[in-house]
Amino acid sequence: MENRFTKLEKSTVRKLAIAFVSALCIGVSGVASADEMNKPSGEIDHMRMATAEVSAVVTFYTMYKRKPCGEHLISVCTNTMCAVLGGDAIYAKLREHLGEPGKPLGHEETAGTPGESGSITLEHVECLAACDLGPVLQVNYEFYDNQTPQSAVELVDALRSGLKPAPSRGAPLTDWHTVSLELAGFYPDDPALFQSQVDGPSAAVETLRGAQLAADRGWTAPTMPDDAPLPSLERG
């Protein structure tokens, strides 16, 4: 059941999406005093939202960025499965490749001037739900599967030169600004144009292999009876 806190969060998420598209980042400082937490914050003063409201949402949903991003956002999965398959090595290689001599690029830092052509923001992320295709990374949330340190460097170099290599699956690659608009619910008025921007293969052969094997062999899960009794609870 919705309560006033759930409704407040939904309202905040929508307002922040609009503010995010306007500024391409949400201005919330990392530390604030009790008084500051009740004051309006940055780009969203006109929405009459306190820093506490904004911070609670922005620090939970990682798609909200607190500083401007590059033309492309690269997200490297370093969760357990991808990490042991090479995700940590990919992230380390890209940090070194995109950074300066002796100073690897840090988490959520940008190589180049944010927003300008060829600029890249790098981040490490938790599970991207593609363990069967790991190690994986995303560019503007589109998947590039079965990566290696070398293939990741080649991908980054192509992006910096202005190319947009096709993702392994998903929509055609655009840029961070376009994706931010789409995530906030702003789409082209022309349905055909919109469809062309989001159409693409979403399922990989590896992901569907189990379902295909079951279909080929006629395996099915037992049906759940409509009147299945619920287990009794023991009360102490």
QUIRADA-V675315 format. One record per helix or strand of 2 or more residues. SS is the DSSP state (~ for helix, > for strand). FROM is the first residue (numbers start at 1). TO is the last residue. Records with the same first field share a line. If there is no record, write none. Layout:
SS=FROM-TO ; FROM-TO
This chain:
~=4-23 ; 36-38 ; 42-47 ; 51-58 ; 80-98 ; 131-133 ; 149-160 ; 176-183 ; 191-198 ; 205-217
>=72-77 ; 109-111 ; 120-125 ; 137-139 ; 142-144
